[in-house]
């Protein structure tokens, strides 16, 4: 089957249409309120930080009975009124019963975006609002500077009543100290070495 060029994709897409895409094409997009968003390829530094963070999160003790930590996995946020999924850089979610199944919003416990200066607005506005709307308890945004160094990590906790995130802590001293779902410290310089 020939690969469909991204430019020939419809601007609006249902979940069924998305599931029928070749994997190589599907990996290049997200669907938000039914609208196709073409995602730029992350830099190697971005991917390295996400991968190393996932490894560190996986090794820490957890308050949950069973979690999984993955990078680059689709998380369905909602299906109605229009299909929406995002692909966080790192997602910590409850173990799923079905092998091969994808996490949905109610499974996600922590989502992480590694944010460069060019993606900060989307990460701090759109994605933050969407993740809060579906009730994901913790949202971490790793803020990179132009040299791909970690400037700070913003830790947002969900105000469940308001369905909004509140800034809980700014991690600026070289350590990411977590006490929700995963418990422990991560040395930020270890993520960029």
C-alpha positions, -999 to 999 in steps of 0.1 A, spaced: 0 0 0 16 33 -10 21 59 18 -4 88 16 14 121 15 6 144 45 -6 172 21 -33 149 8 -49 143 42 -83 157 49 -84 187 72 -111 171 93 -108 134 103 -129 109 123 -113 83 146 -122 56 121 -103 75 93 -74 80 116 -72 42 125 -72 34 88 -40 55 81 -7 38 75 13 39 107 40 61 91 14 87 83 -5 84 116 28 90 136 31 124 119 -2 139 131 -25 145 160 -63 151 158 -78 179 179 -116 185 177 -115 164 145 -90 187 129 -57 172 116 -25 188 131 7 179 114 34 176 140 70 187 133 97 161 140 113 167 174 151 172 176 173 144 188 179 164 221 142 166 227 137 129 221 167 120 243 153 141 272 119 125 269 133 90 268 156 95 297 129 111 318 106 81 310 134 58 322 138 78 354 101 79 361 99 41 356 126 34 382 110 55 409 86 40 435 49 46 428 18 51 449 -2 31 423 -5 -7 422 7 -9 386 18 18 361 34 20 327 56 48 314 59 54 277 70 79 252 53 89 220 20 70 227 -14 82 215 -38 92 243 -74 96 233 -87 126 252 -124 124 240 -144 111 211 -175 134 212 -183 159 201 -153 154 179 -124 129 181 -93 143 199 -61 126 208 -27 139 217 7 122 218 25 135 249 63 133 250 59 111 281 28 95 297 25 77 330 -7 56 330 -24 28 348 -17 -7 336 -41 -18 309 -58 -52 308 -57 -57 270 -23 -62 254 -17 -38 226 -44 -13 238 -37 24 240 -42 45 271 -72 68 272 -75 100 292 -90 83 323 -59 59 324 -33 88 323 -19 99 357 9 122 345 16 137 311 48 155 302 57 178 273 93 187 266 88 223 254 112 243 232 108 281 227 88 273 195 63 250 212 59 267 246 27 285 237 8 254 226 22 234 256 12 261 281 -22 270 266 -39 244 243 -25 211 257 -26 223 293 -63 232 289 -71 199 271 -53 177 296 -70 195 325 -104 192 308 -102 154 308 -89 152 344 -53 141 341 -40 147 376 -5 160 369 10 179 340 48 185 337 63 209 312 100 208 308 111 242 295 141 241 272 162 271 261 177 277 227 207 255 236 184 226 246 192 230 283 165 226 309 157 260 323 129 248 346 102 223 350 67 235 357 46 211 377 8 216 374 -17 199 396 -53 195 386 -80 215 405 -106 188 399 -135 210 407 -125 238 383 -110 213 357 -80 236 355 -44 232 364 -28 252 391 10 257 392 21 236 421 59 240 419 87 254 397 117 231 397 147 253 391 174 240 413 185 211 390 162 185 407 127 174 398 111 163 431 79 143 427 55 132 453 24 123 432 20 89 415 58 85 414 79 95 444 115 107 443 140 129 427 154 132 392 186 150 385 178 172 355 214 173 342 212 135 338 184 141 312 206 163 289 241 148 293 
